[in-house]
Every structure is written in structure tokens, then in C-alpha cells.
Amino acid sequence: MAMWRRVTLLAAMAGVLVSSPSPTEAFLQQATTPLGCGGQGHQRRGPSLIGTREPRRAREPRWTGRSSSYGLAPRRSVVLSMVKLRRATAEDVPGIVALAASTFGAGDPENIEDRLFRWSVDKGFSARISGDWDDRDHCVFVATNDSENELVGLIEVSMQPQSGQTAPPFPVPAFLKRLSVRPLFPYISNLVIADKERRKGYAKRLVRACEQQARGWGYDRCYLHVDLDYPPAAALYEGMGYGVVREDPSWMKTVNGVALRYMSKALK
């Protein structure tokens, strides 16, 4: 059970842009402050596929596809300063694995746990990005450094039952999720920012972009999880208007290795 939790991947969101006017594109085009100015970038989120791994350099807190055709399936990117936000493609999977491993891996390619973690990230995101999914089910976005074409950020928003559970490590077909007795809502997860790009405001902008995606899907509320051991992440979400739905009791950390806060926000 602990091992399964450790390969259960990350928490968060993203933005997309198209040539025709759309809520997401309008949001990104109106952003006059360059990415990297202001805001509190952070590396911990609620859990999901990468989610419950600990950052290799700071072992304290744990942090923790396809875009809609409804104005949210970008075929070109919008450049904000030196960082480009776009929808992930199959070619991005190696970079996603490297980004996740550099942040949450053990730093030893021969370590069996590290190899299992890399495998789960590879297979999980390959399925998310390349699978034949409902366009209104989930999407993955990446942020790249325009000067070096280096992947520096990652986020996902997907439709998940409003149950308070984290997203599964591998995507579940939309028709199966609709069998749940709980209504489905947009759920933000798998937010990762490269070490050198933290605290530049990228995380906040990625979250806002995911919120735009959720609005484009026709929803007025979205959900996420945050690690109770990482107050900066909780403070970021609270500052963006997220409220507490419920929290895990403290003993859950002993059982699962992490205690989470389930949060939601009404989208205006």
C-alpha cells in the first residue's frame, strides 16, 4: 500500500491557447505581467501520480488529457516572457519523467524504487497524453523555457468524482467515471515546477490557467488536494480563493505517509 502511494503522482493544473477567441486564450493574452514576476511558486501539491513523493533535496513536505474542443485545444502557444505554456504532446513525456525524477526521485537510476517511480510517470503520462480520450475529460500542460526549450513546469486538470479521493495514478475512461454516484468536477493535480524556476509566479499562473480550462468545460467549481506538511502551498491556494472542504486526521500520515487537505473554489 505504501509503495502504491509512493508511485501515485502529483497535484495541479495548466493553461492553453488557440487562435480563435476562448476563455483560456483571452486570459493568457491579457496577462501583462511576464511569467516569473510576482506570485509564490511552490513545489508541493495535493497528490496524484507523482504526488506523494518527497523532493530529493528537501525531504520534508510531500506534495502531493486532452484539451476540450470547446475553445481549449491549442494548436499554437502563447509566449509569456521567457516561458511558453502549451498542451503536452507525446514528445514531452521524457522531459516530464526527467522533471519529476529530478524533484522527487532518489537520484539513483539503479534504485528499484526510483526505477518504479520513473516507470509509473512514463506510463501514466503516456496514457494521459496519447490515449483516445474524451476531450472534456482531462488535459495536461507543460511550461517550457523558450530560450532553451527546456521543460520547467507541468500540470493537469481532469474530471474526477467529488469524493475527496485523490486522482488515480493512471487515467480511468470517462464512461467508467460517470458510473460513480458522485458528480464529476474538474480536479487539479500533478503540478511540478523545476527547482531553479520556483518562486517566480509560475505555479499561480498555471493554476489560473487550469481554472480557465474548467470554465471552458462549463463548470463553476474545481477541486484539489494539498499536503498539510507544506504550509506555503496551502497559503498559495488560500490566497487564490480555495476553501477547505475537509482535512485528513493527523494519524493518516502514519498510515499513508501523507495527510491531505481537500480544497475547492467557486469559479467566477
Salt bridges, closest charged atoms under 4 A:
GLU25 OE2 - ARG76 NH2 2.75
GLU54 OE1 - ARG59 NE 3.70
GLU54 OE2 - ARG62 NH2 2.93
ASP92 OD2 - ARG86 NH1 2.71
GLU113 OE2 - ARG6 NE 2.23
GLU113 OE2 - ARG53 NH1 3.75
ASP114 OD1 - ARG53 NH2 3.58
ASP114 OD2 - ARG118 NE 3.56
ASP134 OD2 - ARG178 NH2 2.68
ASP137 OD2 - HIS138 ND1 2.80
ASP137 OD1 - LYS177 NZ 2.79
ASP146 OD1 - LYS84 NZ 3.34
GLU150 OE1 - LYS196 NZ 2.94
GLU156 OE1 - ARG128 NE 2.83
ASP195 OD2 - ARG57 NH1 3.24
ASP195 OD1 - ARG198 NH2 2.36
GLU197 OE1 - LYS200 NZ 2.94
GLU211 OE1 - LYS265 NZ 3.26
ASP227 OD2 - ARG44 NH2 3.84
ASP229 OD2 - LYS253 NZ 2.17
GLU238 OE2 - ARG261 NH1 3.14
GLU247 OE2 - ARG261 NE 2.58
